[in-house]
Amino acid sequence: MDFVQAIKSCLGQYATFSGRAKRSEFWWFFLFQVLVMVAASMLGDVINGIASLALLLPALAVGARRLHDIGRTGWWQLLLLTGIGFLVLLYWWVQPSDASANG
């Protein structure tokens, strides 16, 4: 999956928490989020806040689908609320797909 396909897929499934997302889909959308947030931060706090809210649901959805792809539940994203949770999720997000995993 290329950059544009990943963006279309993630935004098209913005509230779909079931299913799976391959690493390419997840990481291309992650890059898209970073680029949007950098641009939005240059345009001011209001635009940055709007962009953050607009990308929150699609980011959570693709994150849940990515975790399903490695055999974990999307609820593990709650680790982001802790100090070290991002590192655990980062480790899981880079893992290859688990063909036998149900999600």
C-alpha positions as CSV (number, residue, x, y, z in Angstrom):
1,M,0.0,0.0,0.0
2,D,1.4,3.4,-0.9
3,F,1.0,6.7,0.8
4,V,-2.1,7.9,-1.0
5,Q,-3.9,4.6,-0.7
6,A,-3.1,4.4,3.0
7,I,-4.6,7.9,3.6
8,K,-7.7,7.1,1.6
9,S,-8.1,3.8,3.4
10,C,-7.7,5.3,6.9
11,L,-9.9,8.3,6.3
12,G,-12.5,6.1,4.6
13,Q,-12.5,3.7,7.6
14,Y,-12.2,6.5,10.1
15,A,-14.5,4.9,12.6
16,T,-13.9,1.2,11.7
17,F,-12.2,-0.4,14.7
18,S,-12.7,-4.0,13.4
19,G,-10.5,-5.8,10.9
20,R,-6.8,-5.5,10.3
21,A,-4.3,-2.9,9.1
22,K,-0.9,-3.9,7.7
23,R,2.2,-2.1,8.8
24,S,2.4,-0.1,5.6
25,E,-1.1,1.3,6.0
26,F,-0.4,2.2,9.7
27,W,3.0,3.8,9.1
28,W,1.9,5.8,6.0
29,F,-1.0,7.2,8.0
30,F,1.3,7.9,10.9
31,L,3.6,9.9,8.6
32,F,0.5,11.8,7.2
33,Q,-0.5,12.7,10.8
34,V,3.0,14.0,11.6
35,L,3.0,16.1,8.4
36,V,-0.5,17.5,9.0
37,M,0.3,18.3,12.7
38,V,3.6,20.1,11.8
39,A,1.8,22.2,9.1
40,A,-1.1,22.9,11.5
41,S,1.2,24.0,14.3
42,M,2.7,26.6,12.0
43,L,-0.8,27.9,11.3
44,G,-1.8,28.6,14.9
45,D,-3.3,27.0,17.9
46,V,-6.9,26.9,16.6
47,I,-5.9,25.1,13.4
48,N,-3.7,22.8,15.4
49,G,-6.6,21.9,17.7
50,I,-8.9,21.3,14.8
51,A,-6.4,19.1,13.0
52,S,-5.8,17.1,16.2
53,L,-9.5,16.5,16.7
54,A,-10.0,15.6,13.1
55,L,-7.3,13.0,13.1
56,L,-8.0,11.5,16.6
57,L,-10.7,9.0,15.6
58,P,-9.0,7.8,12.4
59,A,-5.7,7.4,14.3
60,L,-7.4,5.4,17.1
61,A,-9.2,3.2,14.5
62,V,-6.1,2.4,12.4
63,G,-4.2,1.8,15.6
64,A,-6.8,-0.7,16.8
65,R,-6.8,-2.4,13.4
66,R,-3.0,-2.6,13.5
67,L,-3.1,-4.2,16.9
68,H,-5.7,-6.7,15.7
69,D,-3.2,-7.6,12.9
70,I,-0.7,-8.8,15.5
71,G,-3.3,-10.6,17.7
72,R,-3.9,-7.9,20.3
73,T,-7.0,-6.0,21.2
74,G,-7.4,-2.4,20.3
75,W,-8.0,-1.6,24.0
76,W,-4.2,-1.8,24.5
77,Q,-4.1,1.8,23.0
78,L,-5.1,2.9,26.5
79,L,-1.4,2.5,27.3
80,L,-1.0,5.8,25.6
81,L,-2.4,7.4,28.7
82,T,0.6,6.2,30.7
83,G,4.1,7.5,30.5
84,I,5.8,4.5,29.0
85,G,2.8,3.1,27.0
86,F,3.9,4.6,23.7
87,L,7.1,2.5,23.8
88,V,5.2,-0.7,24.3
89,L,2.8,0.2,21.5
90,L,5.7,1.2,19.2
91,Y,7.2,-2.2,19.8
92,W,3.9,-3.9,18.8
93,W,3.2,-1.6,15.9
94,V,6.5,-2.6,14.2
95,Q,5.8,-6.3,14.5
96,P,5.0,-8.4,11.4
97,S,1.4,-9.5,10.9
98,D,0.2,-12.7,12.7
99,A,-1.7,-14.7,10.1
100,S,-3.2,-16.9,12.9
101,A,-4.4,-13.9,15.0
102,N,-8.0,-13.1,15.3
103,G,-9.0,-9.5,15.6
